[in-house]
Amino acid sequence: MPTINVQLFADRTLEQKRAFIKAVTEATCLTLGSSPESVEIIIQDMKGEDWAPGSKPWSD
């Protein structure tokens, strides 16, 4: 059972998330031979202040 954990900025719409989930599920099934029912996708919404590449929060 593939479990895919993704962090995204919290400004994504539900429609965008649905499209992303569908595309990632299809790609996973195609490349790993999984069934759609076995693919789990966890989306974690992040605020810009909680994400800091290069020692500086995105919100700055």
C-alpha positions as CSV (number, residue, x, y, z in Angstrom):
1,M,0.0,0.0,0.0
2,P,1.8,3.2,-1.1
3,T,1.3,6.1,1.3
4,I,2.3,9.5,-0.1
5,N,2.7,12.4,2.3
6,V,2.7,15.9,0.8
7,Q,3.1,19.3,2.4
8,L,1.5,22.2,0.6
9,F,0.9,25.8,1.4
10,A,-2.6,26.2,2.9
11,D,-3.9,28.4,0.1
12,R,-4.8,25.5,-2.3
13,T,-8.5,25.0,-3.1
14,L,-10.4,21.8,-2.6
15,E,-10.7,21.5,-6.4
16,Q,-6.9,21.8,-6.7
17,K,-6.4,19.2,-4.1
18,R,-8.9,16.8,-5.8
19,A,-7.1,17.2,-9.1
20,F,-3.7,16.6,-7.4
21,I,-5.0,13.5,-5.6
22,K,-6.4,12.1,-8.9
23,A,-3.1,12.8,-10.8
24,V,-0.9,11.4,-8.1
25,T,-3.1,8.3,-7.7
26,E,-3.0,7.6,-11.4
27,A,0.8,8.1,-11.6
28,T,1.3,5.8,-8.7
29,C,-0.9,3.1,-10.2
30,L,0.9,3.4,-13.5
31,T,4.4,3.3,-12.2
32,L,4.0,0.9,-9.2
33,G,1.2,-1.3,-10.4
34,S,-0.9,-0.4,-7.5
35,S,-4.7,-0.4,-7.4
36,P,-6.3,3.0,-6.8
37,E,-7.9,1.7,-3.6
38,S,-4.5,0.9,-2.1
39,V,-3.0,4.4,-2.7
40,E,-3.2,6.7,0.3
41,I,-2.4,10.4,0.0
42,I,-1.9,12.6,3.1
43,I,-2.0,16.4,2.5
44,Q,-0.6,18.6,5.2
45,D,-1.5,22.2,4.8
46,M,1.3,24.5,5.9
47,K,1.4,28.2,6.7
48,G,4.2,30.2,5.1
49,E,5.4,31.0,8.6
50,D,5.9,27.3,9.3
51,W,8.1,26.6,6.3
52,A,11.6,28.0,6.2
53,P,13.9,27.2,3.3
54,G,17.3,28.9,3.6
55,S,16.7,29.9,7.2
56,K,13.9,32.4,6.4
57,P,10.2,31.7,6.6
58,W,8.3,31.9,3.3
59,S,6.0,34.5,4.9
60,D,8.8,37.0,5.3
